[in-house]
Amino acid sequence: MTIILNYFIKVKLFLFDSKCLFIIPIIKTVKAIY
């Protein structure tokens, strides 16, 4: 049970990190345009 939970948390964190890595450059470019 804990192994599955740990795996789930790691996957969620990884997805969150990749979202941030994708969104932050977009925000920076938008700020640079305006």
C-alpha positions, 0 to 999 in steps of 0.5 A: 500500500505505501509503495503504491502511495509513494509511487503515486506521489512521485508521479504527481510531483513529476507531472507538477514539475513538468507543468511548471517547466512548461508554464514558466517560460510561457509566462516569461515570454508573455511578460516580455511581450507586454 
